[in-house]
Amino acid sequence: MAKLKKYKTTKEFLEKRNAALLSGDIEQMREHLIRAGNKSADKADAEVIRISIHKARVHWRDCPADLLKESVWWLHDRGFHLDL
């Protein structure tokens, strides 16, 4: 796991990540990525972050079924592959 920059604990990191994935909010995810040390998140196009949210949900073990289904179809409808 990458070194956490501004989160005090892994639990805090996971809570913020999960909240961002559940919300699907671009700016909330961008803020989480910046806090977690992603140097390019502040300049990333909103669509790139949106795609990242959906891809992350598909591979997130605890993703709620309704959001998982939404993300699978969102990616499928846009021609993205769901490969690991």
C-alpha positions in Angstrom: 0.0 0.0 0.0 1.2 3.5 -0.9 2.5 5.6 2.0 -0.4 7.7 3.4 0.4 11.4 3.3 -2.2 13.3 5.2 -4.4 10.6 6.7 -3.5 9.7 10.3 -4.7 6.1 10.0 -5.5 3.5 7.5 -9.0 3.5 8.9 -9.4 7.2 8.2 -8.1 6.7 4.6 -10.6 3.9 4.0 -13.5 5.9 5.4 -12.7 8.9 3.2 -12.2 6.6 0.1 -15.4 4.7 0.7 -17.4 7.9 1.2 -16.0 9.3 -2.0 -16.9 6.1 -3.9 -20.3 6.0 -2.4 -21.1 9.6 -3.3 -19.7 9.4 -6.8 -18.9 13.1 -6.3 -16.0 14.2 -8.6 -14.7 16.9 -6.2 -14.9 14.7 -3.1 -12.9 12.0 -4.9 -10.4 14.6 -6.2 -9.9 15.9 -2.6 -9.4 12.3 -1.3 -6.8 11.6 -4.0 -4.9 14.8 -3.3 -4.9 14.0 0.5 -3.7 10.5 -0.3 -0.7 11.8 -2.2 -1.8 11.7 -5.8 0.2 14.5 -7.3 -1.8 14.8 -10.5 -5.3 14.7 -9.1 -5.7 18.4 -8.8 -5.1 18.7 -12.6 -7.0 15.6 -13.7 -9.9 16.0 -16.0 -13.3 15.5 -14.2 -14.1 12.7 -16.7 -10.9 10.8 -15.8 -11.9 10.9 -12.1 -15.5 9.8 -13.0 -14.1 6.8 -14.9 -11.8 6.1 -11.9 -14.7 6.1 -9.5 -16.6 3.6 -11.6 -13.6 1.4 -12.2 -12.8 1.4 -8.4 -16.4 0.5 -7.5 -16.2 -2.5 -9.8 -13.1 -3.8 -8.0 -14.2 -2.7 -4.5 -15.1 -5.8 -2.4 -17.7 -4.0 -0.3 -19.4 -2.0 -3.0 -23.2 -1.9 -2.5 -24.9 -4.0 -5.2 -26.9 -1.1 -6.6 -23.7 1.0 -7.1 -21.8 -2.0 -8.5 -24.5 -2.5 -11.1 -24.6 1.2 -11.9 -20.9 1.3 -12.4 -20.7 -2.0 -14.5 -23.3 -0.6 -16.8 -21.8 2.9 -16.9 -18.5 1.4 -18.0 -20.0 -1.1 -20.4 -22.1 1.5 -22.1 -18.9 3.6 -22.8 -16.9 0.6 -24.1 -14.6 0.1 -21.1 -13.4 -3.3 -20.2 -13.8 -4.7 -16.6 -10.6 -6.7 -16.6 -8.5 -6.7 -13.5 
